[in-house]
Amino acid sequence: MRRIFIFGTLLLMTGVAPAAPTDKHNLYEGEVVVFENKHAQSGDELGPGGKNSTPIPGLDNAIVPTAPTTGSHKLAGSTAQLKKYGQYRVLSHQRWIQPMDAKGGVKARRIGAGGELDGLVKVYMNRYLHADVHLVFKDEQWGGARYYRIDEQRRVKSQEVHYYDHPRFGVLLRVSALEKEPDER
């Protein structure tokens, strides 16, 4: 019993404490736009038997985001600009709200578009804000199925737009902490 007390006291003294339950002050909004570059030359692709066509692990356990009914889409202007030019086609524009936690405590969001796009976006806190993007784009434009893949993990900053690039498709990602109500500050 005394060892437990000493261990608990040491934890409190070092600032390490059990994780607090998630509350509304720890909520973040994620928004992602995935678009095709219709005029790009093929590159970095492998056909049906290649590594780019293999399924992404964890798809079945991911949450499919639905856009909240309140608020505005922060990337709406970017989406409008992409649609304005004939070179780009928006494949998916999704938004979600999630609690922020360590990598193991956050569920990934499944991003898809009618069989031609599938994958995961996972945003988590590991001292700093991080995002993992794992997407596969299936293009049948060139006479057979070609698969293009983005697999990238990076540190991101809140309220900034982050661009993930591939010659055939791209991803815009924005993550920001939800504002506290005025009476809660």
C-alpha positions, 0 to 999 in steps of 0.5 A, spaced: 500 500 500 505 504 501 508 503 494 502 505 491 502 511 495 509 513 494 508 512 486 502 516 486 505 522 489 511 521 485 506 521 479 503 528 481 509 531 483 512 530 476 506 533 472 504 526 470 496 524 471 491 520 468 488 522 462 482 527 463 475 525 460 474 529 453 470 535 454 468 540 449 474 544 450 478 539 447 474 539 440 477 540 433 474 541 427 477 537 421 476 539 413 479 536 407 478 537 400 481 531 395 481 533 388 484 530 381 489 534 376 485 531 370 491 534 365 497 531 369 501 526 366 501 519 369 506 518 374 508 514 380 502 509 379 502 501 379 496 497 376 492 492 379 497 488 382 502 494 385 502 496 392 498 502 390 492 498 389 492 494 396 487 496 401 489 501 406 489 497 413 483 500 418 478 502 413 473 498 416 474 501 423 474 508 421 469 513 422 465 516 415 465 524 417 458 527 416 458 535 415 456 538 421 449 543 419 452 549 423 458 553 421 461 555 415 466 551 410 473 554 411 475 551 405 469 553 401 473 558 397 479 553 395 473 548 393 470 554 388 477 556 385 478 548 384 472 547 380 473 554 376 478 551 372 477 545 368 484 542 370 481 540 377 475 536 379 473 536 386 473 528 388 471 529 396 469 535 400 468 533 408 468 536 414 468 533 421 468 535 429 473 530 433 476 530 440 483 531 440 487 525 443 494 521 442 494 517 436 492 511 439 486 514 442 483 518 436 479 514 430 481 515 423 476 518 418 474 515 412 474 519 406 471 516 399 468 518 393 464 513 389 469 507 388 474 512 385 477 514 392 478 511 398 482 512 404 483 515 411 485 521 414 487 521 422 488 527 426 491 527 433 496 530 438 502 528 440 505 534 443 504 537 437 498 537 432 499 531 427 496 528 421 496 522 417 493 521 410 493 515 406 489 515 400 488 511 394 485 514 387 483 509 382 483 513 375 480 509 369 481 515 364 487 511 360 484 505 358 485 501 364 485 502 372 491 506 374 492 507 382 495 513 385 497 513 392 498 518 398 501 516 404 504 521 408 505 523 416 506 530 418 506 535 423 501 540 422 499 547 425 492 549 427 488 554 422 493 553 416 491 549 410 496 544 409 497 541 401 499 534 400 501 533 393 501 527 388 502 529 380 495 526 379 491 528 385 492 533 391 489 534 398 487 540 402 487 539 410 485 544 415 484 543 422 482 548 428 480 548 435 473 549 436 472 556 439 469 556 446 463 560 448 464 567 450 461 565 457 466 559 458 473 563 457 
